[in-house]
Amino acid sequence: MSQLDPTNAGGAAVVNPVTEAGRMAPKNYDAVLLASFGGPEGQEDVIPFLRNVTRGRGIPDERLEEVSHHYRANGGISPINQQNRELKAALEAELAARGIELPVLWGNRNWAPYIPQTLQDAYDAGHRRLLMITTSAYSCYSSCRQYREDIGMALTGTGLDGRLEVDKVRQYFDHPGFVEPFVEGTAAGLAEVREKLAAAGTPDAPVQILFATHSIPTRDAEAAGRSEGEPREFAEGSAYVAQHLATAAAVIQRVEEESGLTAPWSLVYQSRSGAPHVPWLEPDINDAIEELAGQDVKGIVIVPLGFVSDHMEVVWDLDTEALETCANLGLTATRVPTPGTHRKFVNGMVDLISERTAANNIADRPALTDLGPWYDVCRPGCCQNFRGEKPTIAGADTTVGTGHDAYPGEAGASQPAAAGGAPQQ
């Protein structure tokens, strides 16, 4: 559903004033920008890549080498760049199949092709209005605002501010195109683990579903979705956590409805980095697995709910470390696929693009949780950068690369009722 309450007393659709206030009117874009994290493509790239990721933190190369083992073990190659090439090709094919004439450009934050060069190339090719879609589905500094900053800094750094306009699609954590591949994968994974336990003579052994996502510092988690004028209170005090919990619940509900399968579930975290004294979101997936084994759980289904593709945090932290933890504890386990280039995900990404384009427009904005649809234009100060303010796009407080009102629709939007009007978990 895409509203807080799908109907009013007369049966007409009810608009969610919280999200409608951040909705941007469709425009005539002339290209799509696929933006991602980037990754090394050879052993010689690993340390320069990690320098980019940790720029400004003063981390010496010796320390970077200590944390490079997962890249070194895979030939210095992160899968993410090839996955983005494949996603770019799939988006181009789906756009062409729908008769939408929008080229797909690709730029990364931390490795070639870099975002500033992609923007310069776009401008040189005659493009003047880009719509960005990222490979991060959730709301927090690193998943949303940092991309907005990267575009803002690239526009100012290249001198293209005022000459090239860049907007961004909404965070799509609860869009059907992102959720439905996980529904399919979770049902298949749960059936697989049950079958293996039955073959071992323990068909009724307890099974747990672990929805895994990237851990972030608790300070960043508390700032996620927190902004001026945001009327909602989020589960666990964080939009990042609330979005994962709501999306996981939606997956479980659909799995049970469509397959009849179910199991207890929990949200766990992975890929923690940084100083040991800085608190990050917990529990770590490996700690959770050990605790579950102590509670006589015999089967584990790992769902990488926080990730779009099988990049390094999936193939190392889950496929290597977490599954090894399960094996060492004698647990039957499987890892569910990420959306990748799943047909439903690619279709959903193009639907998100079509929500924002004047031609081939899709007016419906589906969302499978009451938290969505999320904003096209973020509220002032959303997902604060604690290291200092930088120029951003796609925000109400943005002054770079934009062509929208300060906060479209907010002045005329009715406010949610004090009791029960805001989305609840």
N, C-alpha and C positions, 0 to 999 in steps of 0.2 A: 504494500500500500504506500501511498505517497502523501497522505494527510494524517493528522493526529486522530481525526475521527472521520471515516470515509463519507459519512452523510450527515446532513442536519435533519431537523424534524420533517422538512418537506422533501427529503430525498435528494437534494442537490449536493454536489461536491462542496466540501468545506476546505478553504485554503488555509494552509499553515502559515500564519503571519510571521512566525519566527524566520522561516526559511525564505518565504516570499520576499521579505525585506532585502535579502541579499541576492536576489535574482537579477541577472543582467539581460536586457533585451537582445534578441538575436541580431547578428550583424553579418555583413558580407566579408568573410575572411578569404584570403587568397592562398593560404597554406596552413598546414597543421605542423606543430613542433612536438615531436616525441622526445621528452626529456627524461634522462635517467642518471644513475649514479656513476656508471663507468667502471672499468676494471682493467688490470694489466693483461697483456696478450703475449707475454714471454718473460723469462727469468730476469732479463735486464730491465724490464718495466716495473718490477715489484716495488723496489724502494722508491723510485720517483713517484709512483702511484700513491704509496703510503704517505709520502711527503705532502702530496696534494690533499689527501684526506685529512691530515692532521695539521695543515698549514696554520701558523700563528700560535701553536701550542708549545713550541720549543722542544719537541721530542727529538733526541739525537738518533742518527741512523742505526746505532748499535741497538737501541731499544726497538726500533722499527723492525730490524732483522729478527729480533726475538719473537715478534708477533706475526711474522710473515710465513710461518711454517705451513699453513693450510694452502697458501698460494704456491709455495715451493713444492709441496707434495703433488700438486697438479700441473707441474711443468711451468709454473709462473703464469698460468692462464686462468683468468676468471671466466666462467661460462656466460657472464651477463652480456658482453658485447655481441656475441653470436646470437644470443636469445633476442636481443633488441633488433638485430638485422632481420631475424625471422619474423618478429612482431611487426616491424615496419613494412615488410613485404606483404604480410597478411592484411594489415590495415589498408595498404594501397589496393590490394585485390578486392577487398570488400567495398571500399569507396567506389572503385571502378564499376563493380557489379551493380551498385545502386545508382550509377550515373552521376556521382558527385565528383566534380573536377577540382579536387584539392590535392596538391602534392604533399607528401609526408617528408618532413625534414627531421634530422636526428641530431641531438646535442647532449653531451654529458657534463656532469659537474666536475668529475675528477680525472677523466682521461679522454683522449681523442675519440671522436670529434668533440671538441670543447664547445660549450654553449656560445661564448663570444664570437668564435669563428663561424659557427653555424648562423648566428644572427647577421653577421657581416655578409656572408655568402647569400643569405636570403635577400637582404637589401640590394646587393649587387645584381641579383637575378630579377629584380623588379617587384619583389613582394613588399607590401606596406602594412599588412594586418595579419598577424599570426594568432592562432589559437593553440595553446599549449596543453598537452595531456601528459601526465607523468606516470612513472611506474611505481608510484606509492599511493595506496588507497586510503590511508587513514590521516587523522589530524594530529600533528604535533610539529615542533620546530623543524626537525630533520625531514619529515615526510611532506611538509607543505610549505611553511614559511621560508625555509632555506632555498627551495626552488624559486619562490617569488623574489627572494633577495638576489639569487644568482642572475635572474633575468634583469632585475633593476640595475645591478652593478655592471652587467654586460652592456646594457643600453647606454649607461653613462660613460663607461670606459671606452666604448667604441665611437662615442659621439653620435649614436643613433637615436638618443632620446628626443622625442618630438618629430622624428622622421619615420620611425618604425613602431607600430602599436602591437603590444602583446597582451592577450588575455589568457585566462586559464579555466579549464573545466572544473567542475566541483569534485571534491573528494568522493570516491565511488565505493566506499567500503560496503555499502548495503545495496548497491545496484544489482539487479538480477544477473547481469552478465558476469559480474565478479563472483557472486555467491553461488550460482547454480553449478559451476564446475566443482566446487567444494562439496555440494550436496551429493553429486554423483560419486566423487572420490571417497567421501566419508562412508557412504553406504557400501561401496565396493570394499573398502578397507575393513570395515566392521565385519562384513560377511567373510572376508578372507581369514581374519583372525579367528572368528568363530569356527570356521571349517578346520583350521589347523588344530585348534584346541579339541574339537570333536575327534579328529583323526588320532590325537594323542590320548584319547580316552577320558578327556575332561570337558565335555560339552557345556557344562554349566559353570565353568570356572569364571570368576569375576573378570570383567574387561573394563578398561578406562579409556576414554577419548581425551587426548591432550591437544588443545588448540594452542599452537605455538606462534609467538611473534617476537620481534626484536625488542629486547629490553632497552629502556632509555633512562636517564637520570630522573629520579623522582621529582626533582625541581622542574624539569621540562615537562614531565607528565602532568604535574599540577597546573602548569601554564597552558597546556593543550586545550584549545577551545575557549580559554578564559580571555575575555576581551570586554571592552567598554560596551555596555548596553546588552550583553548576553543575559537573557532572563532565565535561562535554564540551569538547574543543578544536575551535574552528571554523576553517574555511579562511580564510586571510588574517588570523587572529586576531580575527575579527568575525562575530557572528551576522548582521548586516546584509549583509555581503558574501557570506557563506556561503549565506544563503538565496537571494540572487539567482543565484549560480552554480549552486546545485542546481536551482532552478526553471528556469533557462535550459537546463540539460542535459536536464531532463525534457521541456521543449518540443521541443528538437531531436530527442530520441529518438522522441517521438510523431509528429512531422512526417515523419521518415524512414520509420517503420513504416507510417504511414497514406497517405502520398503518394509515397514513393520519392524525394523530393527532399531534398537536404541541401547544406550549404555550411559552410565554416569560420565560427566565431563568436567573439565576445569581449564582455566587459562593459565598458561605457563610462558616463561620468557627465556630468551637465549641471546647469545652473541654479546654479552656484556663486555665492555672495555673501559678504559680510563682508570683513574686512581682508585685504589682499594677503599679509601676512606669516604669516597663519594657514594651515597646511597643510590641504587638503581632499583627498578621494578623487579619484584620477585614473586613466586619462586623460580629459580633456575630449573630448566627442564630435567637435567640430570638428577638434581636433588629431589624433584618431584617423583621421578621414576623410582629412585631408591626408597622413598617413603611409601610409595604404593606397593612395591614388592614386599615391604615389611607388613603391609596390611593384607597380604595374601592375594593381591591382584595378580592374575596370570597372563593377561593380554593387554597390549597397548596399541592404540591407533593414534598416530601422530598426524595432526592436520596443520600444515604450515599456513595458517589463516592470515598471517601478517604479510605474506609475500606474493608477488605477481608471477615470478618465474623461479626456476631451479638454479639460482645463482649460488655464490660461494657459501653464504650463511645457511643455505639449505643443504647443499651437497656435503659440506664439512660438518657443521654444527649438528645437523639432524641425521643425515645418512651415515656419517662416520661416528661422531661422538655419542649421540643419543641412542642410535641403534646398537652401538657397541655396549653401552651401559645396559640396555635391555638384554643383550645376549649374555653378558657376564652374570646377570642376575637370573638367567634361565627363563626370561619372559618371551612369549610369542609377540612379535611386533611387526608393524608395517608403517610406512610413511606414505601419505596420500599425495597425489600430484598437485602442483600449483597450476593456476589457470594457463600460463604459458601462451600458446596460440590455439587454445581450445576454441572451437567454433563459436560457442556462446559468449566467451569472453571477447573475442574480436568483434562480434556483432554488437556487444554491449558498448565497447569502446567507440565504435562508429555511431551508435545511438547517442552517446554522450556528446560527441562532436555535433551531431545533427540537432541536439537540443539548443545549440548556440548559434547555428547558422540560419540566415534568413531564407536561403534556398534549401529545399529538402528538409524543412524544419520538422522536428518531432516535438509537439507541444507537451506531451505527457512526460513527467519526470519521475519514473518509478523508483521506489525505495522500499526495501523489505523490513525496515525497522522504523520505529517512531522517531528516531533521531534524524532521519533524512526526509527529503533530499537536502544535502548539505549546501553550503553557500557557493555561489559563483564569485561573489565579492565578499571577502572576509571582513569582519567587523574591526574597528580600530584596535590596534595593539594585540591582535589575536596571536597566540603561540609566541609569546615574547622571546626575543633574542637577548639573553642575559649578558652577552659580551658587548652589546652596544647596537644601536639602531643602524640599519642600512637601508638604502633605497629599495623599495619593493614594488611589484605590480599586483594587480588583482586584490587590492585592499581598499577599504573605505578611507584610510588615511594615506593612500598612495598618491604620489605626485609624479611618478615616472611611467612612461609608456602606456598611458591609459586614455580612454575616450568615453568614460562613463561619469555619471553624476556621483556626488560624494557618497551617497548610500541610497541606491535606487529603491523607491517604493516605501521607505521606512516611514516617512512623514504621514502617508495616507493609509498605512496598514493598521488594521485593528489589532489591539494588543491581546495576547492570550489571557484567559481568565485566571484569576489569582489561584483558584483551587482547581487543579487538574488540567489547566490549559496547556502547560508545557509538557513535552514528551517525558514519559517516565520509563524507567528500566523495567 
